[in-house]
Amino acid sequence: MIQVREVTKRYGAKTVVDRLSFTAKPGQVTGFLGPNGAGKSTTMRMIVGLDAPNSGDILVNGKPYVSAKAPLREIGVLIEAKAVHPGRTAVSHLLALARTHGIPRSRVDQVLDMVGLSTVAHKRVGAFSLGMGQRLGIAAALLGDPAVVMLDEPVNGLDPEGVLWVRNLLTGLAAEGRTVMLSSHLMSEVSLIADHLVIVGRGRLLADTTVADFVTAEGVRVVTPAPDELRTVIAGPGITVTSTGAEELLVAGASAREIGLAAATRGIPLFELTPQNSSLEEAFMDLTRDAVEYEASR
Amino acid sequence: MKITPGGVVAAEWTKFSSLRSTWITTGISVLLLIAFGMIASASFSGDTMTSVDLALSGSILAALSVGVLGALLGASEYTTGMIRATLATVPRRSPVLWSKSLVAGAAAFVTMTIGAFAAFALGSAVLNEKVGGLGLGDDGVLRALLGAGLYLGLVAVLGVALGMLVRSSAGAIAILTGALLVVPVLAPLLPDAISDAVTPYLPGNAGSAVMALAPAEGTLSPWAGLAVFAGYVAVTLAAAAYRLKKTDA
């Protein structure tokens, strides 16, 4: 569990994180979303004590991270791929981290195997691609078999197979009861894995919600040659029907299944029957529009 | 499974020994020490230097070399970004600095002591006939050779502390070179009264006093000199620890 409470971080005159509060719970994947420069990485750095907040406090599994006896057991992090000396091999990098905690060599081999880097374990990290660097970072995060796994932009630089692998890995970790948190600036990426969404912009909390709630159902689009007849058939309390074209209706308050069955009983032909959800991406863009730090002029 | 002081030392040893540059730099340091000792022993024919002084004449270059080794070890944490992985793993932070210093200092002490004894043995073997030979049993010889190892070990620690303090390889190496090589050259430009008072206490002069067979005029006694040098190292370490603890990584 990660609890962030009223945390503020300033660099000089610039407030990067502004009274941010949220909780990432065990057994869930929490997606940490926001445009570039929203303060995501800074927040993650503060969670593991790399940066100190100006005010507010952060607890990892109920206590400040600095006081943990076995930090790698509490939380595993990927803060930045390539937080690695390029002259070391993958094995020695992980071994250097593992030895602080007395984690055996066998665990190092195990996590290298889990992330698919066994064959390059003795290659120097400087020669790794971005995707391999990400995998090494994820291996480091898993070393201590931690209760919390927190990854900053984990799928950056991964190929489609790698993206799928990360997705399965993270949902699997959450299913084991761990707290999983990942950041991204891409909604499409997160919506497939996350249960819980924390959306930030300019350091402030914009939304703390679930993926299901964030997607607003707009209704069902129906195309039929007999729109007027269909209107009378499906009319009822709580159901609104608007005409969006000569043969098109948008029905709110009834499911596609209900509309289809009603039309079938009267023999009304339907050419199209499509539930309309505003896409997550659009909802995300709407929410963060005013909070985008760096925007291309148009 | 938890963080232990021994674990952090083991981790720093893994970091130290898993870089090719460590072995190259250490090898070069030993080589410089031995090679210059032998060359000086064979070629010098005056009466101003003893065979121990000649054997250790490569110590200035060896000091630069082990200092650079320490500085790279400390600064590379920052230049490569490794420091984020390091400190997320050891969030108390200061054990990292102590362990890194211990590993670099101990490794330099061991290799440089071996180097000093080898330089003395090989230097004595090729010693110019006009210089009187000395044995390990002679007054001060063991102290001078062991002192060389201790001094060079402390130089490596100074390098680590500077690297962690300024967080840049070039900056740390510049300060180290300045302190050991440039400052002693500039000191005589000061008015005599000041220069004479200050010169013995300059880092390089104070530290090398422990390697002199008999203290020359205007230098500190061997152990006082080493203690002064250790003081410089301690102050730099304290500054590095303060910055490590107080500032964002």
Chai-1 contact restraints between the chains, C-beta under 6 A:
chainA,res_idxA,chainB,res_idxB,connection_type,confidence,min_distance_angstrom,max_distance_angstrom,comment,restraint_id
A,V48,B,A88,contact,1.0,0.0,6.0,A-B,restraint_1
A,G49,B,P91,contact,1.0,0.0,6.0,A-B,restraint_2
A,L50,B,R84,contact,1.0,0.0,6.0,A-B,restraint_3
A,L50,B,L87,contact,1.0,0.0,6.0,A-B,restraint_4
A,L50,B,A249,contact,1.0,0.0,6.0,A-B,restraint_5
A,D51,B,D248,contact,1.0,0.0,6.0,A-B,restraint_6
A,Y65,B,P91,contact,1.0,0.0,6.0,A-B,restraint_7
A,V66,B,P91,contact,1.0,0.0,6.0,A-B,restraint_8
A,K69,B,K2,contact,1.0,0.0,6.0,A-B,restraint_9
A,A70,B,M1,contact,1.0,0.0,6.0,A-B,restraint_10
A,A70,B,K2,contact,1.0,0.0,6.0,A-B,restraint_11
A,P71,B,P91,contact,1.0,0.0,6.0,A-B,restraint_12
A,R73,B,M1,contact,1.0,0.0,6.0,A-B,restraint_13
A,V77,B,A88,contact,1.0,0.0,6.0,A-B,restraint_14
A,I79,B,R84,contact,1.0,0.0,6.0,A-B,restraint_15
A,A83,B,G81,contact,1.0,0.0,6.0,A-B,restraint_16
A,A83,B,M82,contact,1.0,0.0,6.0,A-B,restraint_17
A,A83,B,R84,contact,1.0,0.0,6.0,A-B,restraint_18
A,A83,B,A85,contact,1.0,0.0,6.0,A-B,restraint_19
A,V84,B,M82,contact,1.0,0.0,6.0,A-B,restraint_20
A,H85,B,T80,contact,1.0,0.0,6.0,A-B,restraint_21
A,H85,B,M82,contact,1.0,0.0,6.0,A-B,restraint_22
A,G87,B,L19,contact,1.0,0.0,6.0,A-B,restraint_23
A,R88,B,S18,contact,1.0,0.0,6.0,A-B,restraint_24
A,S92,B,S18,contact,1.0,0.0,6.0,A-B,restraint_25
A,L95,B,T14,contact,1.0,0.0,6.0,A-B,restraint_26
A,A96,B,A11,contact,1.0,0.0,6.0,A-B,restraint_27
A,A96,B,T14,contact,1.0,0.0,6.0,A-B,restraint_28
A,A96,B,K15,contact,1.0,0.0,6.0,A-B,restraint_29
A,L97,B,T89,contact,1.0,0.0,6.0,A-B,restraint_30
A,R99,B,G7,contact,1.0,0.0,6.0,A-B,restraint_31
A,R99,B,A10,contact,1.0,0.0,6.0,A-B,restraint_32
A,R99,B,A11,contact,1.0,0.0,6.0,A-B,restraint_33
A,R99,B,T14,contact,1.0,0.0,6.0,A-B,restraint_34
A,T100,B,I3,contact,1.0,0.0,6.0,A-B,restraint_35
A,T100,B,G7,contact,1.0,0.0,6.0,A-B,restraint_36
A,T100,B,V8,contact,1.0,0.0,6.0,A-B,restraint_37
A,T100,B,A11,contact,1.0,0.0,6.0,A-B,restraint_38
A,T100,B,T89,contact,1.0,0.0,6.0,A-B,restraint_39
A,T100,B,V90,contact,1.0,0.0,6.0,A-B,restraint_40
A,H101,B,M1,contact,1.0,0.0,6.0,A-B,restraint_41
A,H101,B,I3,contact,1.0,0.0,6.0,A-B,restraint_42
A,G102,B,M1,contact,1.0,0.0,6.0,A-B,restraint_43
A,G102,B,G7,contact,1.0,0.0,6.0,A-B,restraint_44
